[in-house]
Amino acid sequence: LGIVVQQAAVNTVLAAGMTFVILTGGIDLSVGSILAASAMAGLIISKLPDLGALWLPAAVLTGAAFGILNGGFIALLRLPPFIVTLG
């Protein structure tokens, strides 16, 4: 049961964030892709001998960068959220 809860924690956090997106009338299909990109950035940095301790900031900054990019396209360029997240 503990392993199941541990595995479901990531999806629970993503679902909580998506709840607010859907409530505001938008849709974001890129959540899984951004999660994977952030995880890979953290993994790649963690394998470097001198920078291994910086895996968490690398993962968070990667997710934030992609989120800001998506949000910028939607808010500033007035593109439809569905089209932006498909891209």
C-alpha positions as CSV (number, residue, x, y, z in Angstrom):
1,L,0.0,0.0,0.0
2,G,2.9,2.4,0.8
3,I,4.4,1.8,-2.7
4,V,1.1,2.5,-4.4
5,V,0.7,5.7,-2.5
6,Q,4.2,6.7,-3.3
7,Q,3.7,6.0,-7.0
8,A,0.3,7.9,-7.1
9,A,1.8,11.0,-5.4
10,V,3.1,12.5,-8.6
11,N,-0.1,12.0,-10.5
12,T,-2.1,13.4,-7.5
13,V,0.0,16.7,-7.6
14,L,-0.5,16.9,-11.4
15,A,-4.2,16.3,-11.1
16,A,-4.5,19.0,-8.4
17,G,-2.8,21.6,-10.7
18,M,-4.9,20.5,-13.7
19,T,-8.1,21.0,-11.7
20,F,-7.4,24.7,-11.5
21,V,-6.6,24.9,-15.2
22,I,-9.8,23.2,-16.2
23,L,-11.9,25.3,-13.8
24,T,-10.7,28.5,-15.4
25,G,-11.8,27.2,-18.8
26,G,-8.4,26.2,-20.2
27,I,-7.0,22.8,-21.0
28,D,-3.3,21.7,-20.8
29,L,-2.3,18.5,-22.5
30,S,1.4,19.2,-22.0
31,V,1.6,18.3,-18.3
32,G,3.0,14.8,-18.9
33,S,5.5,16.0,-21.4
34,I,6.8,18.8,-19.2
35,L,7.0,16.3,-16.3
36,A,9.1,14.0,-18.5
37,A,11.3,16.8,-19.7
38,S,11.9,18.0,-16.1
39,A,12.7,14.5,-14.9
40,M,15.2,14.0,-17.7
41,A,16.9,17.3,-17.1
42,G,17.2,16.4,-13.4
43,L,18.5,12.9,-14.3
44,I,21.1,14.2,-16.8
45,I,22.4,16.8,-14.3
46,S,22.5,14.2,-11.5
47,K,24.9,12.0,-13.6
48,L,27.5,14.8,-13.9
49,P,30.1,14.3,-11.3
50,D,30.6,18.0,-10.3
51,L,27.0,19.1,-10.7
52,G,25.1,16.1,-9.2
53,A,23.7,18.0,-6.3
54,L,22.0,20.5,-8.6
55,W,19.5,18.0,-10.0
56,L,16.5,19.4,-8.2
57,P,17.0,23.1,-9.3
58,A,17.6,21.9,-12.9
59,A,14.4,19.9,-12.9
60,V,12.4,22.7,-11.4
61,L,13.8,25.3,-13.7
62,T,13.2,23.2,-16.7
63,G,9.5,22.7,-15.7
64,A,9.2,26.4,-15.0
65,A,10.8,27.4,-18.3
66,F,8.4,25.2,-20.3
67,G,5.5,26.5,-18.2
68,I,6.4,30.1,-18.7
69,L,6.8,29.4,-22.5
70,N,3.3,27.8,-22.6
71,G,1.8,30.6,-20.5
72,G,3.4,33.3,-22.6
73,F,2.0,31.9,-25.8
74,I,-1.4,31.6,-24.3
75,A,-1.5,35.0,-22.4
76,L,0.6,37.3,-24.5
77,L,0.0,36.0,-28.0
78,R,-3.7,35.1,-27.3
79,L,-3.3,31.6,-28.8
80,P,-5.9,28.9,-27.9
81,P,-4.6,26.8,-25.0
82,F,-5.5,23.6,-26.7
83,I,-3.4,24.5,-29.8
84,V,-0.4,25.6,-27.7
85,T,-0.3,22.4,-25.6
86,L,-0.5,20.3,-28.7
87,G,2.5,22.1,-30.1
